[in-house]
Amino acid sequence: EPAGNQLSYLVAVKVLDEQGLTLHSDSWRNHAPAGAKVSGAFGLDMIDFAVAAGKYSVSVDVTDSTSGRQLAASVPVEGYASAPDASDMLLASSMRIAEADDTVPRLGEIRRGNTLFTAAARLRLTPLRTQAYYLLEAYNGGSETAGTMVVSVIDATGKSILQTPPAPVRVAEGGGLLKGHL
């Protein structure tokens, strides 16, 4: 509920194993502009955790600080049986290289290495916002590797709408970030 010109809410997250044992829990308070109190509004809070191979569930409870109204959701998560070649691709509405005075990310930004980006739960391109940014982590078990990367945008039927030309990439020993924009 609005307190002044802001909404305030509490987020509680738990990661549980197959037996229901809590492996990780966290909670925090957050705010949103009062104008966000409209049907279909959504927000984005990020959590970061590591799991071994196996099946887990992540549960999230959001509580309105004023009314006490609660929303809850749970999603299954599966830990990789062996190391993947790459992470999931993250889409962002903006991305920039950190400058010397960037000691703290701006509101909504996440930092990976020297890259700061604003993740999007639903990335929409418009005539005023024509670029989409992407970032993924590539892993290798040994020495530096090289190859090419192509990024495609496909529709719900699998038809390619847009594809980047092949771009050369190098992944340093142990892994690295692959990033760019469309």
C-alpha positions in Angstrom: 0.0 0.0 0.0 1.2 3.5 -0.6 3.2 5.2 2.1 3.6 8.7 0.7 4.5 8.1 -2.9 5.9 4.6 -2.4 4.8 1.0 -2.0 6.7 -1.0 0.6 6.9 -4.8 0.7 8.8 -7.7 2.3 10.3 -10.5 0.2 11.2 -13.8 1.8 13.0 -16.5 -0.2 13.8 -20.1 0.6 15.8 -22.8 -1.2 14.7 -26.3 -0.2 16.1 -29.7 -1.0 13.9 -32.7 -2.1 13.3 -33.6 1.6 12.1 -30.1 2.4 15.2 -29.1 4.3 15.9 -25.3 4.0 19.3 -24.8 2.5 19.2 -21.1 2.1 16.8 -18.4 3.2 16.9 -14.6 2.9 14.5 -11.7 3.3 14.6 -8.0 2.6 12.3 -5.0 2.3 11.9 -3.2 -1.0 10.0 -0.3 -2.4 8.2 0.6 -5.6 6.7 3.8 -6.9 3.0 4.2 -5.8 2.1 4.4 -9.5 3.1 0.8 -9.9 -0.2 -0.3 -8.1 -2.0 -1.2 -11.3 -3.2 -4.5 -12.7 -0.4 -6.5 -14.4 2.4 -4.6 -12.7 5.5 -6.6 -11.9 8.9 -6.1 -10.4 12.3 -7.8 -10.4 14.4 -8.9 -7.4 17.4 -11.1 -8.0 18.7 -13.9 -5.8 22.0 -15.8 -6.3 22.7 -19.2 -4.8 24.6 -22.3 -5.7 23.4 -25.9 -5.6 24.9 -29.3 -6.2 23.4 -31.8 -8.6 19.8 -32.6 -7.6 16.3 -31.3 -7.4 15.3 -28.3 -5.3 12.5 -25.8 -5.0 12.7 -22.1 -4.6 9.8 -20.5 -2.7 9.1 -16.8 -2.6 6.6 -14.9 -0.3 5.9 -11.2 -0.9 4.0 -9.3 1.9 2.6 -5.9 1.5 3.9 -3.9 4.5 0.7 -2.0 5.1 -2.2 -4.4 4.4 -0.4 -7.6 5.3 -1.6 -9.1 2.0 0.6 -12.0 0.9 1.5 -13.6 -2.4 3.4 -16.9 -2.6 5.0 -18.9 -5.4 7.3 -21.9 -5.7 9.3 -23.2 -8.6 11.3 -26.4 -9.1 15.0 -26.0 -9.8 17.4 -28.7 -10.9 21.1 -28.6 -10.2 23.3 -29.7 -13.1 24.6 -33.2 -12.9 27.9 -31.9 -14.6 29.2 -28.5 -15.3 27.4 -26.7 -18.2 29.2 -25.0 -21.0 27.3 -21.8 -20.4 24.9 -20.1 -18.0 21.4 -19.1 -19.0 21.4 -16.0 -21.1 20.4 -12.8 -19.3 18.5 -10.1 -21.2 18.9 -6.5 -20.1 17.3 -3.2 -21.0 20.7 -1.5 -20.5 24.3 -2.4 -20.1 27.5 -0.4 -19.5 31.1 -0.8 -18.6 31.9 0.3 -15.1 33.9 3.5 -14.8 36.5 4.2 -12.1 33.9 6.1 -9.9 31.4 3.2 -10.2 31.8 1.8 -6.7 28.2 0.9 -6.2 25.7 -0.1 -8.9 22.9 2.3 -9.7 19.3 1.4 -8.6 18.3 -1.8 -10.5 21.8 -2.6 -11.8 23.7 -5.8 -11.3 27.5 -6.1 -11.6 29.4 -8.9 -13.2 33.1 -8.2 -13.5 33.4 -4.7 -15.1 29.9 -4.9 -16.6 26.8 -3.2 -15.1 23.4 -4.2 -16.5 19.7 -3.7 -15.7 18.0 -7.0 -15.9 14.5 -7.2 -17.2 11.7 -9.7 -16.2 10.0 -8.9 -19.5 12.1 -7.2 -22.1 10.1 -5.2 -24.6 11.5 -3.3 -27.5 9.7 -0.2 -28.7 10.4 2.6 -31.2 12.1 4.5 -28.3 13.9 1.4 -26.9 15.3 -0.4 -29.9 18.2 -2.4 -28.4 18.3 -5.5 -26.3 21.5 -6.4 -24.4 22.5 -9.9 -23.5 25.1 -11.5 -21.1 26.0 -15.1 -20.4 28.8 -16.8 -18.6 30.9 -19.3 -20.6 32.8 -22.0 -18.8 35.7 -24.2 -19.8 37.6 -26.7 -17.7 41.1 -25.9 -18.9 42.9 -23.6 -21.3 41.6 -20.6 -23.2 39.2 -21.5 -26.0 38.1 -19.6 -29.1 35.1 -19.9 -31.4 32.2 -17.9 -32.8 28.9 -16.9 -31.3 25.5 -16.2 -33.0 22.5 -14.8 -31.1 19.0 -15.4 -32.6 15.6 -14.0 -31.6 12.9 -16.5 -32.4 9.1 -16.3 -32.2 6.9 -18.8 -30.4 6.8 -21.1 -33.4 10.6 -21.3 -33.6 10.9 -19.0 -36.6 14.0 -16.8 -36.6 13.1 -13.1 -36.5 16.6 -11.7 -36.1 20.1 -13.2 -36.0 23.5 -11.6 -35.4 26.3 -12.4 -37.8 28.9 -14.9 -36.3 31.2 -13.0 -34.0 34.6 -14.3 -32.8 34.8 -15.0 -29.1 37.5 -16.0 -26.7 36.9 -17.6 -23.3 39.8 -17.3 -20.9 41.0 -20.2 -18.8 38.2 -21.0 -16.3 35.5 -19.0 -18.1 34.4 -15.5 -18.9 31.5 -13.3 -19.9 30.0 -13.1 -23.4 28.0 -10.0 -23.9 26.6 -7.8 -26.6 23.5 -6.2 -28.0 21.0 -6.6 -30.8 
